[in-house]
Amino acid sequence: MTDVSHPHDDVRRARYAVAAVFAVHGAVTGSFATRVPWVQEHASLGTGQLGVALAFTAFGASCAMPLAGRISHRFGSRTALRGLLALWTLSLTLPSVAPDLVTLCLAMFTYGAASGMADVSMNTLGVEVERLLGRSIMSGLHGMWSAGALTGSAAGTLAAHLGADARLHFALASAVLTLLGFAACRWVPDLQPAADEEPPPRFALPPRSALLIGAVGFCAVFAEGASLDWSAVFLRDRLDSSAGLAAATTTGFMLTMAVVRIAGDAVVNRFGAVRTVRAGGVLAVLGGLLVVLAGHPAVAMAGFALMGLGIAVVVPLCFAAAGHSGPNPSQAIAGVATITYTSGLIAPSLIGGVAQATSLMVSFCVVTALACGLAAFAGVLRTAERGGRAEVSPRAAAAPGPRP
């Protein structure tokens, strides 16, 4: 029978496959986050010790991210992503079997390394599919990550409510997500290096363009991390809100981020990356001012929602800009990812330190000031606008996913 499928159908199928990969990646994160108290109790750790162990997640990711490009060069993008995503989903089981601080630190380092390499690999493929389609899709892909994280979080909340052992929960979640990841990877593009193409270095400093783009991502992730970890505390301690209302603020912030990311590509395609991020920066600053000046919980909740609205699409656009900024997308994306991971790591602790020395209001003044950087430096993302209208990459066009 003659195959009548159109090349555009293959690209659209590849887009859905990469979106599914993002959702699987997010579901692992959501699953783990809900069972951190169980992991802490199982390993008999204090709050400070738990903080040390969790820091190894970002440390592992930062160390391993530069390796993703070399792995993709060696095995091809599809095989590399399939292996790295499986390593990530299987690593979910490690924290639950760690009996003490040392083993948990090792588990979190491995967990973070697997997360970081899979993150770089899937974002690199997302940029390639975006280039093939000729329009922005990265915001939607990261929206699928948020949707996956919410799904994993909901399942984890149910498991915790039922009193399920996290070892069993993580084993089942890992098995299901590994199978889903394998299925999704069947349809992602299989990019192969040219015969004379030199392999990327194992470790290399990111290009200067990636550092500038990463600085914009740093501002957005700092605001995101601060809001996720401290919004509930802000409402409870500063505005004397109930525990339920405080928790609803954090959930509302996460939902705002997810919905805006899924819908954000239409805005980016209409107005461009630079104008979108500049407008988002203005909204984030306004949201930060509402939080700082809030005298009522409703005002603060509106401020956090506005901040989520403003920063939601920034990180996806940073990854897109990095991927379009030079001849080595994975190296640039790894550089931006390392900077954003670092921001996510230091934001909660820095906010806590400033709050202890002064107040939470001053802490969110810092967040608001950094949000100004989004509007001021959005111009460095101009490469994402050029890349979104770039011509089809020959090596990507020649390697669509398999046909049914």
C-alpha positions, 0 to 999 in steps of 0.5 A: 500500500502506498504511504500517502502521509504528508511531511507536515503530518510527521512534524505535527505528530512529532510535536505531540510526542515531544509534548507527551515527553514533557508531561512525563518529565513533569509527572516525575517531579510532581510525584516526588514533591508530594512525598518529600515528608515521607522521604524525610521521615524514612531517612530520619532527617531534620529540616536542615539535613533535608535541605542539604539533601535536596540541594544535591538535586540541582548540583547533580543537574548542573554537573550532568547537563553538559553531557546531554549534547554528547550523548545525543551526538553519539546515539542520535536524538531519539535513542538518547532521549529514550534512554535519558527519559527512562533513566529519569523515570526510574530514578524516582525510586531512589529517594524512597529507599535511602535510609540516611542522609548520605545515601539520600544525597547520593540518590538526589544527585543521581535523580537531579543528573537524570532530570537535567540530561533529559531536560536538555535533550527534550528542550533541544528536540522541542526547539527543532520541532519549533523550527520545523513548524515555523511558529512558537510551541515552546510555551505549550510544551512547558505548559504540558510539563506543568500539567504533568507535574499537577497530575503527578502531584494529584496522584501523590496527594492521593497516595499520601492521603491513603497512607501508601508506602512511598516505595510502592508508590514510586515503583508503580509511578516509575513503571507507568511513566517509563512505559509512557515515555518509551511510547512517546519517544517512538515519534520524536525526530531522530536527528543524526549528526553529519558524518564530519561533525565533531562531537560536542565537548563533554564540558564547556562553558556556555556561549555568551549569548546563552549567559545573557538569555540565562540572566532573563530566565534567572529573574523569572525562575527566581520569582517562580521559586519564591512564589511557590515556596513562600506565597502560602507562608506570606498569606499565613504570617503576614495577612493572618490567613487560614491554612486552607486559603494560604494553600489555595494561593500556591495551587492557584499560582501553579494553575495560572502558570500551567494554563498561561503556558499552554495558551501562551504560544498564540500570544508569542506567535502574534506579538513575538517573544520580545514584546511578550516577555516585556509585557510579562515583566510589567505584569509581574512587577505589578503583581509583585507590588500588589503582594508587597502592598497587600493589606488583604488576602484577596489582594495578595492572591491577585498579586501572585496570580498576576505574577504567575501570568507575567512569568509563565512563558519566560523560561520556555522562550529562554530555552527557545532563544538559546536553541536558536542562538548558535550552531550548538543548541544543546550546549546553549540550552544546557547553559541556560538550564544550569542558570535557571536551575541555580536560580530555583535553588537559591531563591527559596533560601535567599527569600528566607534569609532576607525575611529572617533579617528583615521581613517577608515584605522586603523579600518580595521587594527583591522579587519585584525588583528582579522582575523589572529585569524581564522588561529591561532585558527582553531584547536578548530573546530576539533570536527566538523570534528569528528562529521561530521563522527559520527555514526547515533544518535539512537534517531534521526534515530528513528524520521524521518519526516512524509511520504507523 
